[in-house]
Amino acid sequence: MAFKKKALAALAIGIAAATALTGCGRVDDTPTAANTQAETGAPSDAAPGAASIIIGTTDKSTSLDPAGSYDHGSLLIDTQVYSFVYAFKGDSKVPEPDAAEKCEFISDTVFSCTLKPGLKFANGHDLTSSDVKFSYDRLVAIDDPNGPASLVANLASVDAPDPLTVNFNLTAANDQTFMQVLATSAGPIVDEEVFSATALTPEAVIVDNKATSGPYVIDSWKTNDTVVLKPYADYKGLSPAPANSEVTLKTYTDATNLKLAVTTGEIDVAYRSLTPTDIESLQADSSVKVWQGQGGEIRYLVFNLQTQPGGTDAEKFAIRQAIASSIDREALATNVYKNQYTPLCSWVPDGYLGATNAACDAYPLDKAAAAKFLADAGVTTPVALNIQYNPDHYGSSSDQEYGLLKQQLEATGLFTVNLQSTEWVTYNKERVQDTYPIYQLGWFPDFPDADNYLTPFFTTNNFLKNHFDVKSVNDAILGEATEVDAAARETQIKDIQTDLAAHYLSTLPLLQGSQWAFSSTKVTGIELGVDELLHFATISKS
């Protein structure tokens, strides 16, 4: 049972005091007018000599409400303005306490956390375990199709027995990933006195009520245009105190303009997404610094198992197999991306436990094999394919990538391809409504573990909403996620990928790549850590 937050405010203060005593640790260049600061929790004064930073991006945010967003552009902002129970720091693959002081398994299925005392939202409201419970309860209850609820599939319930204790009750025992899940898109802690328990909360309500508690507070907000963030003085989490006086995030509609902005000094940092040609040019430009992150990003095709071509399940699978045998990943990597991406031959990318070449081994580039898959299933050729892709969220080179993919498929004589593109804000909504039979997606890992390339895509109620639901696969993924023996877990992860290739192929892995940022030579402190995100607090400028 959760305690009543307001009724027990005095109890919360008492516990906090006792704990403290015992020592328990489009682009528009004109920003909108700033919102009025709350009387409590106002941004801190800038550190002596700290400069303001301007960051440019082409990434769009889907929603400021964490229950309604599961995309890189939204999480980029979430990690600056919300607290998490756990968070990632730098290159560490092990998350560390953020709002929490400590967490531990008190049984095989109960992960218990003690929060730091005295936490507050920027509006002055206390941040307690009741807010944590509320945040996870509403995430599951709302279950927005564009939200991250699939990440907490193993969460049975959350208890808040006192203001500083929160217990996560898990369905399956020995979950090897749950601590990392707390640091993902599912993890932002929201203010239960501001957010709706049953519906997404509008951006204006969140901003005007300063219902955040991260290292920054939102000073002004124009959706997918300009956001101004100022350091939040009362933040007590994992992130260091900001090394800058404020950060302005500008959203550009065109990668060329983003590149121009960083080379001319209009912005201090350019982050996602630039064309391969722009990246190559900036790498040779002595007036900018180059920052490269780790290589966990992937690009892939999704098949909607209901609306893709084919009359029977056997015909649909044969069409997927034929497509897999007709795509030249090397050509995509070299001709389109100048080898800034590499071929991805299975669902778990290189560098992760259990990575294999399952997809490429099962479906090498082979026109004769592709034709045989179709003929054996009685599929009449050429097969008409409607393929949707996104021209802005995954970079403007998606036009070339999918143009070449169309050429490759049609060169076999087995397919005719109708390509269509849609901008991200619409694309992200339509893809879960059975609108696109075959479509492009990319993925940035929520946490550095192979499971994050399996659970979100192939378990029951996965976030793809592509009608893939196979009990044996679901059970196998649950098995690897709860396997404590590393060698046995690696074997399980490999077996899952072999099974996906041989019998299902509900998605098709294509490419693996890194994150890039480019900055003025005066900028220091850029970190592209294991979460593949730019963390603003460490960035400074001389």
C-alpha positions as CSV (number, residue, x, y, z in Angstrom):
1,M,0.0,0.0,0.0
2,A,1.3,3.5,-0.9
3,F,1.3,6.1,1.8
4,K,-0.6,9.3,1.3
5,K,2.0,11.9,0.3
6,K,0.3,15.1,1.6
7,A,-1.1,13.5,4.7
8,L,2.3,12.2,5.8
9,A,4.4,15.2,4.9
10,A,5.5,15.6,8.4
11,L,6.5,12.0,8.6
12,A,8.6,12.4,5.4
13,I,10.4,15.3,7.0
14,G,11.0,13.4,10.2
15,I,12.4,10.3,8.4
16,A,14.6,12.5,6.2
17,A,16.0,14.3,9.2
18,A,16.7,11.0,11.0
19,T,18.4,9.6,8.0
20,A,20.5,12.7,7.6
21,L,21.6,12.4,11.2
22,T,22.7,8.8,10.8
23,G,24.6,9.7,7.6
24,C,22.8,7.4,5.3
25,G,24.3,9.5,0.8
26,R,12.1,24.8,-38.2
27,V,14.7,27.0,-36.7
28,D,13.7,30.2,-34.9
29,D,16.7,32.0,-33.4
30,T,14.5,34.0,-31.0
31,P,13.6,31.9,-27.9
32,T,10.1,32.3,-26.4
33,A,9.6,34.4,-23.3
34,A,10.7,32.5,-20.2
35,N,8.2,31.2,-17.9
36,T,7.9,32.7,-14.5
37,Q,10.2,31.1,-12.0
38,A,8.6,29.2,-9.0
39,E,9.3,30.7,-5.6
40,T,11.1,27.5,-4.6
41,G,13.5,25.4,-6.6
42,A,14.6,28.3,-8.9
43,P,17.6,27.7,-11.1
44,S,21.0,28.2,-9.5
45,D,23.3,31.1,-10.2
46,A,25.8,30.4,-12.9
47,A,29.2,29.2,-11.7
48,P,31.8,31.9,-11.9
49,G,33.0,32.2,-15.5
50,A,30.4,29.6,-16.8
51,A,29.2,30.2,-20.3
52,S,25.9,29.5,-22.0
53,I,25.9,26.7,-24.5
54,I,23.9,26.4,-27.7
55,I,23.3,22.9,-29.1
56,G,21.7,22.2,-32.5
57,T,19.9,19.0,-33.5
58,T,17.6,17.7,-36.2
59,D,16.1,15.2,-33.7
60,K,12.4,15.9,-32.8
61,S,10.8,15.2,-29.5
62,T,7.6,13.2,-29.4
63,S,6.4,14.2,-26.0
64,L,7.7,15.8,-22.8
65,D,5.6,13.3,-20.9
66,P,7.8,10.3,-20.4
67,A,4.8,7.9,-20.6
68,G,4.3,9.0,-24.2
69,S,7.8,8.9,-25.7
70,Y,10.2,6.2,-26.5
71,D,12.6,7.9,-28.9
72,H,16.0,9.4,-28.9
73,G,14.9,13.1,-29.3
74,S,12.6,12.9,-26.3
75,L,15.0,11.0,-24.1
76,L,17.7,13.6,-24.9
77,I,15.5,16.2,-23.1
78,D,14.2,13.8,-20.4
79,T,17.7,13.0,-19.2
80,Q,18.4,16.7,-18.6
81,V,15.2,17.6,-16.7
82,Y,14.0,14.5,-14.9
83,S,15.4,12.5,-12.0
84,F,15.7,8.7,-12.3
85,V,16.0,6.1,-9.6
86,Y,19.2,5.0,-11.4
87,A,21.1,6.6,-14.3
88,F,24.2,6.0,-16.4
89,K,27.3,8.1,-16.0
90,G,30.0,8.4,-18.7
91,D,31.3,5.2,-20.1
92,S,30.2,3.0,-17.2
93,K,28.0,0.1,-18.2
94,V,26.7,-0.2,-14.7
95,P,24.0,2.3,-13.7
96,E,24.4,4.2,-10.5
97,P,21.9,5.7,-8.0
98,D,20.4,9.0,-9.1
99,A,17.4,9.8,-6.9
100,A,18.1,6.6,-5.0
101,E,20.6,6.3,-2.2
102,K,20.9,2.6,-2.6
103,C,18.9,-0.4,-4.1
104,E,19.1,-4.1,-3.5
105,F,17.2,-7.3,-4.1
106,I,15.6,-8.2,-0.7
107,S,14.1,-11.3,-2.4
108,D,14.4,-12.9,-5.8
109,T,11.4,-10.9,-7.0
110,V,11.6,-7.7,-4.9
111,F,14.0,-4.9,-5.8
112,S,13.9,-2.4,-3.0
113,C,15.3,1.2,-3.2
114,T,15.9,3.8,-0.6
115,L,15.6,7.4,-1.9
116,K,17.9,10.3,-0.9
117,P,16.2,12.5,1.8
118,G,15.0,16.0,1.0
119,L,14.5,15.6,-2.8
120,K,12.3,18.2,-4.4
121,F,10.8,19.0,-7.7
122,A,11.7,22.4,-9.2
123,N,8.2,23.7,-8.0
124,G,9.0,22.9,-4.4
125,H,6.9,19.8,-4.1
126,D,8.6,16.9,-2.2
127,L,9.9,14.0,-4.3
128,T,9.1,10.9,-2.4
129,S,8.6,7.2,-3.0
130,S,5.0,8.0,-3.7
131,D,6.0,9.9,-6.8
132,V,8.2,6.9,-8.0
133,K,5.3,4.5,-7.5
134,F,2.9,7.0,-9.3
135,S,5.4,7.3,-12.2
136,Y,5.5,3.6,-12.9
137,D,1.9,3.0,-12.2
138,R,0.8,5.6,-14.7
139,L,3.3,4.4,-17.3
140,V,1.7,0.9,-17.2
141,A,-1.9,2.2,-17.0
142,I,-1.5,4.6,-19.9
143,D,0.4,2.1,-22.0
144,D,0.8,4.7,-24.8
145,P,1.7,3.0,-28.2
146,N,4.6,5.4,-28.5
147,G,5.7,5.0,-24.9
148,P,8.2,2.8,-23.1
149,A,5.8,0.5,-21.2
150,S,7.2,-2.6,-22.9
151,L,10.5,-2.0,-20.9
152,V,8.7,-2.8,-17.7
153,A,7.0,-6.0,-18.8
154,N,8.5,-7.8,-15.8
155,L,7.1,-5.3,-13.3
156,A,4.1,-6.7,-11.4
157,S,3.6,-3.8,-9.0
158,V,5.2,-1.0,-7.0
159,D,4.9,-0.4,-3.3
160,A,5.8,2.7,-1.4
161,P,5.6,1.7,2.3
162,D,7.2,4.9,3.6
163,P,8.4,8.2,2.0
164,L,11.9,7.0,1.3
165,T,11.3,3.3,0.4
166,V,10.0,2.0,-2.9
167,N,9.7,-1.7,-3.7
168,F,9.6,-3.0,-7.3
169,N,7.8,-6.3,-7.3
170,L,8.8,-8.4,-10.3
171,T,7.0,-11.2,-12.0
172,A,10.1,-13.2,-12.8
173,A,12.9,-13.9,-10.4
174,N,16.5,-12.9,-10.8
175,D,16.0,-10.2,-13.4
176,Q,19.5,-9.4,-14.7
177,T,18.4,-6.2,-16.4
178,F,15.9,-4.5,-14.1
179,M,18.4,-2.1,-12.4
180,Q,19.3,-0.9,-15.9
181,V,15.6,-0.5,-16.9
182,L,15.3,2.0,-14.1
183,A,17.8,4.2,-16.1
184,T,15.9,4.1,-19.4
185,S,13.0,5.9,-21.0
186,A,10.8,4.1,-18.5
187,G,12.6,5.7,-15.6
188,P,11.8,9.5,-15.3
189,I,10.2,10.4,-12.0
190,V,7.2,12.7,-12.4
191,D,5.3,14.9,-10.0
192,E,2.1,13.2,-8.9
193,E,0.6,16.6,-8.0
194,V,0.9,17.8,-11.6
195,F,0.8,14.8,-13.9
196,S,-2.4,12.9,-14.8
197,A,-2.6,9.3,-13.6
198,T,-4.5,8.1,-16.6
199,A,-3.6,10.3,-19.6
200,L,-0.6,12.1,-21.1
201,T,0.0,15.5,-19.6
202,P,0.4,18.4,-22.0
203,E,3.8,20.0,-22.4
204,A,2.6,23.4,-21.2
205,V,1.3,22.0,-18.0
206,I,4.6,20.3,-17.3
207,V,6.7,23.4,-18.1
208,D,4.4,25.9,-16.4
209,N,4.3,23.9,-13.2
210,K,8.0,23.1,-13.2
211,A,7.2,19.4,-12.6
212,T,10.8,18.2,-13.1
213,S,13.7,17.5,-10.8
214,G,16.8,16.8,-13.0
215,P,20.0,18.8,-13.3
216,Y,18.2,21.4,-15.4
217,V,14.8,23.1,-15.2
218,I,13.0,24.2,-18.4
219,D,13.1,28.0,-18.6
220,S,11.2,28.2,-22.0
221,W,9.8,25.7,-24.4
222,K,8.7,25.8,-28.1
223,T,8.0,22.3,-29.2
224,N,10.6,21.0,-31.7
225,D,12.0,24.5,-32.1
226,T,13.8,26.1,-29.1
227,V,14.2,24.9,-25.5
228,V,16.1,26.9,-22.9
229,L,17.4,25.0,-19.8
230,K,18.9,26.5,-16.7
231,P,20.7,24.6,-13.9
232,Y,18.4,23.5,-11.1
233,A,20.0,24.4,-7.7
234,D,18.3,21.7,-5.6
235,Y,19.1,18.7,-7.8
236,K,20.9,16.0,-5.7
237,G,21.4,13.2,-8.2
238,L,24.2,11.5,-10.1
239,S,24.9,14.2,-12.6
240,P,27.6,16.8,-11.7
241,A,26.6,20.4,-11.2
242,P,26.3,22.0,-14.7
243,A,29.5,23.4,-16.0
244,N,27.5,26.0,-18.0
245,S,25.1,28.8,-17.1
246,E,22.3,27.6,-19.4
247,V,21.8,25.5,-22.4
248,T,19.7,26.3,-25.5
249,L,18.6,23.4,-27.7
250,K,17.6,24.4,-31.2
251,T,15.9,22.0,-33.6
252,Y,16.8,22.3,-37.2
253,T,14.8,20.9,-40.1
254,D,17.8,20.3,-42.4
255,A,21.1,18.6,-41.7
256,T,22.9,21.0,-44.1
257,N,21.8,24.0,-42.0
258,L,22.9,22.2,-38.8
259,K,26.4,21.6,-40.3
260,L,26.6,25.3,-41.4
261,A,25.5,26.5,-37.9
262,V,28.4,24.7,-36.2
263,T,31.0,25.8,-38.7
264,T,29.9,29.5,-38.6
265,G,29.7,29.6,-34.8
266,E,25.9,30.0,-34.7
267,I,25.8,27.0,-32.3
268,D,28.5,25.5,-30.1
269,V,27.6,21.9,-30.6
270,A,25.9,19.9,-33.5
271,Y,24.4,16.6,-32.4
272,R,22.3,14.4,-34.6
273,S,21.9,14.0,-37.4
274,L,24.3,14.9,-40.1
275,T,24.8,13.3,-43.5
276,P,27.8,11.0,-44.1
277,T,29.2,13.7,-46.4
278,D,28.8,16.3,-43.7
279,I,30.5,14.1,-41.1
280,E,33.4,13.4,-43.5
281,S,33.8,17.1,-44.2
282,L,33.7,18.1,-40.5
283,Q,36.3,15.4,-39.7
284,A,38.7,17.3,-42.0
285,D,37.8,20.8,-40.6
286,S,40.3,22.0,-38.1
287,S,37.9,24.7,-36.9
288,V,35.7,22.0,-35.2
289,K,36.2,19.2,-32.7
290,V,35.0,15.7,-33.5
291,W,33.4,13.6,-30.8
292,Q,32.5,9.9,-31.4
293,G,30.4,7.7,-29.2
294,Q,30.1,4.0,-28.9
295,G,28.6,1.8,-31.6
296,G,25.3,0.5,-30.3
297,E,23.0,2.2,-32.8
298,I,21.3,-0.1,-35.3
299,R,19.1,0.4,-38.4
300,Y,16.6,-2.2,-39.5
301,L,13.4,-3.0,-41.4
302,V,10.1,-3.9,-39.6
303,F,7.5,-6.2,-41.1
304,N,3.9,-5.7,-40.1
305,L,2.8,-9.4,-39.9
306,Q,-0.8,-8.5,-40.7
307,T,-0.5,-6.0,-43.5
308,Q,2.7,-7.0,-45.3
309,P,2.2,-8.8,-48.7
310,G,1.3,-12.4,-48.8
311,G,-2.0,-14.3,-48.2
312,T,-0.9,-17.0,-45.8
313,D,1.7,-17.0,-43.0
314,A,3.9,-19.3,-45.1
315,E,3.7,-16.8,-48.1
316,K,4.5,-13.9,-45.8
317,F,7.5,-15.6,-44.3
318,A,8.8,-16.6,-47.7
319,I,8.6,-12.9,-48.8
320,R,10.5,-11.8,-45.8
321,Q,13.1,-14.5,-46.5
322,A,13.4,-13.4,-50.1
323,I,13.8,-9.7,-49.1
324,A,16.6,-10.8,-46.6
325,S,18.4,-12.6,-49.4
326,S,18.2,-9.6,-51.7
327,I,19.7,-6.8,-49.7
328,D,23.4,-5.9,-49.9
329,R,24.4,-4.5,-46.5
330,E,28.0,-3.8,-47.6
331,A,26.7,-1.6,-50.4
332,L,24.5,0.3,-48.1
333,A,27.3,0.9,-45.6
334,T,29.9,1.9,-48.2
335,N,27.9,3.7,-50.9
336,V,25.5,5.6,-48.7
337,Y,27.3,5.9,-45.4
338,K,31.0,6.0,-46.4
339,N,31.6,3.1,-43.9
340,Q,30.5,5.2,-41.0
341,Y,28.0,2.4,-40.5
342,T,28.9,-1.3,-40.8
343,P,26.8,-4.3,-41.9
344,L,24.6,-5.7,-39.0
345,C,24.2,-9.4,-39.5
346,S,22.0,-10.3,-36.5
347,W,19.8,-8.7,-33.9
348,V,22.3,-8.3,-31.2
349,P,25.1,-6.0,-32.5
350,D,28.8,-6.6,-32.4
351,G,30.4,-5.8,-29.0
352,Y,27.5,-7.3,-27.0
353,L,27.2,-10.6,-25.2
354,G,25.9,-13.2,-27.6
355,A,26.4,-11.3,-30.9
356,T,26.2,-13.6,-33.9
357,N,25.9,-13.5,-37.7
358,A,22.6,-15.4,-37.6
359,A,20.7,-13.3,-40.2
360,C,23.6,-13.1,-42.7
361,D,24.4,-16.8,-42.3
362,A,20.8,-17.8,-42.9
363,Y,20.2,-15.3,-45.8
364,P,23.4,-14.5,-47.7
365,L,23.0,-12.3,-50.7
366,D,21.7,-14.8,-53.2
367,K,19.1,-14.0,-55.9
368,A,18.5,-17.7,-56.7
369,A,17.8,-18.5,-53.1
370,A,15.4,-15.5,-52.9
371,A,13.5,-16.8,-56.0
372,K,13.4,-20.3,-54.5
373,F,11.8,-19.1,-51.2
374,L,9.0,-17.4,-53.2
375,A,8.5,-20.3,-55.6
376,D,8.4,-23.0,-52.9
377,A,5.7,-21.0,-51.1
378,G,3.7,-20.5,-54.3
379,V,4.2,-16.7,-54.3
380,T,3.6,-15.0,-57.7
381,T,6.3,-12.5,-58.7
382,P,7.0,-9.7,-58.9
383,V,5.8,-9.0,-55.4
384,A,4.6,-5.4,-54.8
385,L,6.2,-4.0,-51.7
386,N,5.1,-0.7,-50.0
387,I,8.0,0.5,-47.9
388,Q,7.9,3.5,-45.6
389,Y,10.9,5.4,-44.3
390,N,11.6,8.5,-42.3
391,P,13.6,11.4,-43.9
392,D,14.4,13.4,-40.8
393,H,14.7,11.4,-37.5
394,Y,17.4,9.0,-38.9
395,G,19.1,11.5,-41.0
396,S,18.6,12.9,-44.5
397,S,20.7,10.0,-45.9
398,S,17.7,7.8,-45.4
399,D,16.6,9.0,-48.8
400,Q,19.7,7.4,-50.4
401,E,19.6,4.4,-48.2
402,Y,16.1,3.4,-49.1
403,G,16.6,4.5,-52.7
404,L,19.5,2.0,-52.9
405,L,17.5,-0.7,-51.1
406,K,14.7,-0.2,-53.7
407,Q,17.2,-0.7,-56.5
408,Q,18.6,-3.8,-54.9
409,L,15.2,-5.4,-54.4
410,E,14.0,-4.5,-57.9
411,A,17.2,-5.7,-59.6
412,T,16.3,-9.3,-58.6
413,G,13.2,-9.1,-60.8
414,L,11.3,-10.5,-57.9
415,F,9.9,-7.2,-56.4
416,T,8.4,-3.9,-57.4
417,V,8.9,-1.3,-54.6
418,N,6.8,1.7,-53.8
419,L,8.7,4.0,-51.5
420,Q,7.0,6.6,-49.3
421,S,8.4,8.9,-46.6
422,T,6.8,10.6,-43.7
423,E,8.3,13.0,-41.1
424,W,8.9,11.7,-37.7
425,V,6.1,13.2,-35.5
426,T,3.5,11.7,-37.8
427,Y,5.6,8.6,-38.7
428,N,6.0,7.5,-35.0
429,K,2.2,7.6,-34.6
430,E,1.2,5.9,-37.8
431,R,3.7,3.0,-37.6
432,V,1.8,1.5,-34.6
433,Q,-1.6,1.8,-36.4
434,D,-1.0,-0.8,-39.1
435,T,-0.4,2.0,-41.6
436,Y,2.9,0.7,-42.9
437,P,3.3,-2.9,-44.2
438,I,7.1,-2.6,-44.2
439,Y,9.0,0.3,-42.6
440,Q,12.3,1.7,-41.4
441,L,13.3,2.0,-37.8
442,G,16.5,2.7,-35.9
443,W,17.5,1.9,-32.3
444,F,19.7,3.4,-29.7
445,P,20.2,1.1,-26.7
446,D,18.4,2.0,-23.5
447,F,21.1,0.2,-21.6
448,P,24.3,-1.7,-22.6
449,D,23.0,-5.3,-22.6
450,A,22.0,-7.7,-25.3
451,D,18.6,-8.1,-23.8
452,N,17.8,-4.5,-24.9
453,Y,17.9,-5.7,-28.5
454,L,15.5,-8.6,-27.8
455,T,12.9,-7.8,-25.2
456,P,11.6,-4.5,-26.8
457,F,11.2,-6.2,-30.2
458,F,10.2,-9.8,-29.8
459,T,8.2,-10.2,-26.5
460,T,4.5,-10.1,-26.1
461,N,3.2,-6.5,-26.3
462,N,6.5,-5.3,-27.8
463,F,6.8,-1.7,-28.8
464,L,6.9,-2.4,-32.5
465,K,3.2,-3.3,-32.4
466,N,3.8,-5.4,-35.6
467,H,1.7,-8.4,-34.3
468,F,4.7,-10.6,-33.5
469,D,3.7,-12.7,-30.5
470,V,5.3,-16.1,-30.1
471,K,5.2,-17.7,-26.7
472,S,8.3,-19.8,-27.2
473,V,10.3,-16.7,-28.1
474,N,8.8,-14.7,-25.3
475,D,9.8,-17.5,-22.8
476,A,13.3,-17.8,-24.2
477,I,13.9,-14.1,-23.8
478,L,12.6,-14.2,-20.3
479,G,14.9,-17.1,-19.7
480,E,18.0,-15.2,-20.8
481,A,17.0,-12.1,-18.9
482,T,16.9,-14.1,-15.6
483,E,19.9,-16.4,-16.2
484,V,22.6,-15.7,-13.6
485,D,25.3,-17.8,-15.3
486,A,27.0,-15.6,-17.9
487,A,28.1,-18.5,-20.2
488,A,24.6,-20.1,-20.2
489,R,23.0,-16.7,-20.8
490,E,25.3,-16.1,-23.8
491,T,24.3,-19.5,-25.3
492,Q,20.6,-18.6,-24.8
493,I,21.0,-15.2,-26.5
494,K,22.7,-16.9,-29.5
495,D,20.0,-19.5,-29.7
496,I,17.2,-16.9,-29.7
497,Q,18.8,-15.2,-32.7
498,T,19.2,-18.5,-34.6
499,D,15.5,-19.2,-34.0
500,L,14.4,-15.7,-35.1
501,A,16.4,-16.1,-38.4
502,A,15.2,-19.6,-39.1
503,H,11.5,-19.3,-38.3
504,Y,10.3,-15.7,-37.9
505,L,12.3,-12.8,-39.3
506,S,9.8,-10.2,-38.0
507,T,12.5,-7.6,-38.4
508,L,15.6,-7.5,-40.6
509,P,18.8,-6.0,-39.2
510,L,20.7,-3.9,-41.7
511,L,23.4,-1.6,-40.2
512,Q,25.3,-0.7,-37.0
513,G,26.8,2.7,-36.3
514,S,28.1,5.2,-33.8
515,Q,27.0,8.5,-32.4
516,W,28.7,11.7,-33.5
517,A,28.9,15.3,-32.1
518,F,30.8,18.3,-33.5
519,S,31.7,21.4,-31.6
520,S,33.6,24.6,-31.5
521,T,37.2,24.2,-30.5
522,K,36.4,26.2,-27.4
523,V,34.0,23.5,-26.2
524,T,35.1,20.8,-23.7
525,G,33.4,18.1,-21.7
526,I,31.3,16.3,-24.3
527,E,30.4,12.8,-23.3
528,L,28.7,10.2,-25.5
529,G,28.3,7.4,-23.0
530,V,26.9,4.0,-23.1
531,D,23.3,5.4,-23.3
532,E,24.3,7.0,-26.6
533,L,23.1,10.4,-25.3
534,L,24.6,13.8,-25.0
535,H,24.6,14.9,-21.3
536,F,24.5,18.7,-21.1
537,A,25.9,19.2,-17.6
538,T,29.5,18.3,-18.4
539,I,29.7,20.7,-21.4
540,S,31.6,23.9,-21.0
541,K,33.1,26.6,-23.2
542,S,36.1,28.8,-22.7
